[in-house]
Amino acid sequence: MGITRFATMPDGSTLAPLNAFKHHQTKLARAQRKLAKKKKGSQNWKTQKQLISRLHHKIADARKDLQHKASTMLSKNHAMIVPEDLKVRNMSVSAKGSQEIPGRNVRIKAGLNPTILGQGWFEFRQQLAYKQACQDGELVLVDPKYTSQQCPHCDHRHRDNRKTQANFTCVECGFTENVDVVGAMNVLARDTA
């Protein structure tokens, strides 16, 4: 699972993210500003509230559609699916902090959290689980620690292997690949080990 790619398989194939919230974000913000200017309880206020509600439903329906299509495709084509056991709640916790202990990387987390939550990783995993059960398949969750820092060829693990967010280059053997593909290869290798 990832931000720039919704899901990456060990063979390098990917599923593109939808980011429905990002597509409708400006329209939603404009509609909410209009609502704030209207008198609460008036007919215009109720009409604007319904418009905002429809936008939220549109975003949720688009997300559910992607999750259902992707999980159905994966469960029909694979007898065993091995995703990372990501703790979505921990990943999306606010970095704001308090006055005594201010948060770090608040701006980065403010952009990252809606993206993680907007893709619905946990719901996608739930759908994979029940669809694999219906297909008599297997869903094996793997610990995600160091999956993007360990080389799948020589098993050398170091933080310098991943200098950028997208590229992986092993400092030991020189293996180069996309970080998401390396993570998918390591996840699959951990399950088969």
N, C-alpha and C positions, 0 to 999 in steps of 0.2 A: 504494500500500500504506500502511496506517496502523494505529494502535493502536485507536482507537474505531470505525473502519470497516475491515474487512478489505481491501476494494478499492473505489475510487471511479472511476466513469467520467466522461468530460467532459460528458455530458448531465445529470449530477447523480444518476444511479442508483448505488446502493451495494450491496455485499455485507456482511452483518453478520458480525462475528467470532464464533468459537465459544467461545474461552477455556475449553477443556475442563479444563485444569490447575486453573484457579481454582475450577471447580465441584467438583472432587474433592480440593482441597488440604487441607481440614480432615480429611476421612476418611483421606487418605493419611498425614498427620502423626500422627494418632491410631494408625493401624496400625503405623507405624514406631516410635512410643514403646512400644507393646506388645511389638514385636519386641526392643527393647533390653533389656526386663526379663526376657526368657526366656533359658534356658541354651542357649548356642550348640551346635548339633548335635542337640538333643533333638527329639522328634516334634512337640511344640508349636511349637518354633522353626521347623521345616520347614513346618508348616501355615501359620503366620503369614507366612513368607517367600513362600509361594505366593499368599496373599491380596494381598500387596503387589505381586507380579508381575502378577497379574490386573488390579489397579487401573492399573498403568502401561500395560498392553496396552489397557485400555479407553480411556485418555486418548489414546494413540497412534492407535488405530483411529478415534476420533471426529475427530481432526485430519486423518487421511488421507481420511476420508469427505468432509469439507468441501472439502478441496483437490481431490479428484477430481471432485466434483459441480460446483464452481465453474469449474475449468479446462475441463471438458467443455462446460459451458454457454457459456463465452466462446469456445472454439475453434469450436464449431458455429455460433455466431451472428455471428462477426466474421472476416473474411478477414485482417485485419491487427490485431495487438495490440501496443501500445506501452507497456510497463511501464518504471518507473525502474530503472536499474542500481544497486540498493542494495547496499552492501557490508555484509552482515549481520554478518559476523565483526567488522568494525570498530565497528559500532553496538552490539554486545553485549559489548564488552570491559569488564572490571571497572574501576571507578573508584577502587578501594581505595587504590592507590599504595603507598608504603613509609613507614618511620618518618622518613626524611630529607625525602622529598617526599610529604606526605600528599595523598590524592585530594580532588577537589572533587565536590560533588553526589552523594555516595556513597549516600545514602538514596534519592534519586530514581532513580539507576541500578539500585539493588537491586530496585526494583519494576518498572522498565522492561525490564530484560534478560529475565526469565522470560516477560514478555508477548510480546516480539518473538520469542523462540525458540519459545514455545508455539504461535504461529500458523504457523510453518514457511514463511516467505516464500521462502527459497531453494528449498525443495522444490516450492513452488507454481510458481515460475518454471520449474523443470526440467520439470514436468508440462505447463505451457503450451507449452514449446519442442517437446517430442516430439508433443504432440497437434496443434499447428499444422503440424508436418511431415507428420503422417498426413493432415491435411485439406488439404494443399497451400496452407496459409496462411503468413503471414509474422509473425515475432516480431522486433521492432526494439527494442533496449535504448537508453535515453536517459540521459544524464548528469543526476543529480538535483540538481545545484547550483542554488540560488536558485529552485527551482520554486514554492515557497510564499511567496516574497518579491517576485516580479515580477508586475506587473499584466498580465492577458491582453489588456486593451483598449488601453492606452497604452504598454505595455512599460517603464513606470517601475519600477526595482528599488531598493528601500530596505528596511531592517529595520523601519522604523516602519510599513510597510504591514501588518505582522502583529503587532499589539499583544498579542493573546491567542492561545491555542493553537488555538482553533476558528474565529475570525473574521478575515476579511481585509478591510481597507478601504484603498484606494489614497489616499495623501496628495496625489497629483497630480490625478487625475480624479474621485475620490470613489466609484469602483466598489466595491461591497460584495458579498461572497459567502463561503461556507464555504471554509476553507483547503484542504481536501482536493479540492474541486471546482476551485478555482483551480489547484492543483498538477496535476490531471489535464488541465485545459485547456492549461496551459503545456507539459506533456510531449507532448501531441498536436501542439501548434503547433511544437515543436522538431523533431519528426520530419518534418513536412510542409515545413519550411523548407529 
